[in-house]
Amino acid sequence: MRFVALSFLLTFLIGSTTQGQSRWTEEQANAWYARQPWIVGANYVPSDAINQLEMFQAATFNPTINDRELGLAESIGMNTMRVFLQDQLWQQDPKGFVKRLDTFLAIASRHHIRPILVLFDSCWEPNPHLGPQHPPIPGVHNSGWVQSPGAAELSDPSYEPKLKEYVVGIVSAFGKDDRVLAWDLWNEPDNTNGGRFQEPKNKPELVAALLPKVFAWARSAQPTQPLTSGVWAGDWSDPAKESPMTKIQLAESDIITFHNYGWPEEFEARVRSLEPLHRPILCTEYMARGSGSTFDTILPLAKKLNVAAINWGLVAGKTQTYFPWDSWQHPYVLSQPTIWFHEVFRQDGSPYRQREVELIHELTGRGVGILTPAQ
């Protein structure tokens, strides 16, 4: 394993005593971006996994399906995947988790894909647990996705050292590994999920207190890749209108990342609002066909604006994110949605829409050939 054994040992020998580094300067960030090809990819969960735990637990980790599905991504010109980790995997078996993640990165590398690794996530189920995961709820979007850390761990100050150990351990293991493109430290940190779940009442405040520490822990491992946390809600056009969480995210991130699932005019307005920061801009979530965010409208615009574009979903599977968000209120059990919300491929490897994969292939100028639907 490249760098892994030595880094893993150093994590336990020196822990947090490694001197941290500072946030990248604008010049460093832009020089890094200039060395990259146009970054295009998807948020990836294998079709046989309902969430991050099922993707990486020893009993369900599936290199064969990862290889096949990352091959589909490579075939249409994608060069990155945004991949979510989970802190309980580290607490359970750090050595095994690192080994499986190393295997995954080796598979991705064979397909010329450099993932962005996500350490924490505030979305969906707040009570994650190791072991077997429940089956998908029929007709419901992302019905088994879990947060990291969970509500209990987030609310418990005594758990903080374990979160630090996880961050420092993972970033130490892969922070100088060329197979990793970047680190997304916390996905949608102040997302309270519309009241669907019982969460800490002060969740945004708890995360806001923790997020700067997470950046500091990651920097203590001295990664060669940039750190970020993507803004996703609120008004970014004026610093006076930014939420406290947005201020932290923009002040700490080496490169600027954001989410947008709206019409192209909204996407462009979001990009323009971030351009005054003079740092590379990456859209790490987009493409919700029923909301006006499509490959046809967003991908050419992103290329014109020199913005990386990472859509949600690659292959339809147990996450069921081809169902729209409103499936939480109205499950699609009697009929299918008029159009798929997310995903690029069906499970048999055929494209949901042939013209979409042709467009990705054309705009990236990469790939090993345009796929045709299965006969």
Stockholm file with secondary structure:
# STOCKHOLM 1.0

chainA/1-375         MRFVALSFLLTFLIGSTTQGQSRWTEEQANAWYARQPWIVGANYVPSDAINQLEMFQAATFNPTINDRELGLAESIGMNTMRVFLQDQLWQQDPKGFVKRLDTFLAIASRHHIRPILVLFDSCWEPNPHLGPQHPPIPGVHNSGWVQSPGAAELSDPSYEPKLKEYVVGIVSAFGKDDRVLAWDLWNEPDNTNGGRFQEPKNKPELVAALLPKVFAWARSAQPTQPLTSGVWAGDWSDPAKESPMTKIQLAESDIITFHNYGWPEEFEARVRSLEPLHRPILCTEYMARGSGSTFDTILPLAKKLNVAAINWGLVAGKTQTYFPWDSWQHPYVLSQPTIWFHEVFRQDGSPYRQREVELIHELTGRGVGILTPAQ
#=GR chainA/1-375 SS CTTHHHHHHHHHHHGGGSCCCCCCCHHHHHHHHHTSCCCEEEECCCTTCSSHHHHHSTTTCCHHHHHHHHHHHHHTTCCEEEEECCHHHHHHCHHHHHHHHHHHHHHHHHTTCCCEEEEEECSSBSCCCSSCCCCCCTTCTTTTCBCBSCHHHHTCGGGHHHHHHHHHHHHHHHTTCTTCCEEEEEESTTCCGGGCSCCCTTHHHHHHHHHHHHHHHHHHTCCSSCEECCBCSSCCSSGGGCCHHHHHHHHHCSSEEEECCSCHHHHHHHHHHHGGGCSCEEEEECCBGGGTBCHHHHHHHHHHHTCEEEEECSBCSTTCTTSCGGGGTSCCSSSCCSSCSSCSBCTTSCBSSHHHHHHHHHHHTCCSCCCCCCC
#=GC SS_cons         CTTHHHHHHHHHHHGGGSCCCCCCCHHHHHHHHHTSCCCEEEECCCTTCSSHHHHHSTTTCCHHHHHHHHHHHHHTTCCEEEEECCHHHHHHCHHHHHHHHHHHHHHHHHTTCCCEEEEEECSSBSCCCSSCCCCCCTTCTTTTCBCBSCHHHHTCGGGHHHHHHHHHHHHHHHTTCTTCCEEEEEESTTCCGGGCSCCCTTHHHHHHHHHHHHHHHHHHTCCSSCEECCBCSSCCSSGGGCCHHHHHHHHHCSSEEEECCSCHHHHHHHHHHHGGGCSCEEEEECCBGGGTBCHHHHHHHHHHHTCEEEEECSBCSTTCTTSCGGGGTSCCSSSCCSSCSSCSBCTTSCBSSHHHHHHHHHHHTCCSCCCCCCC
//
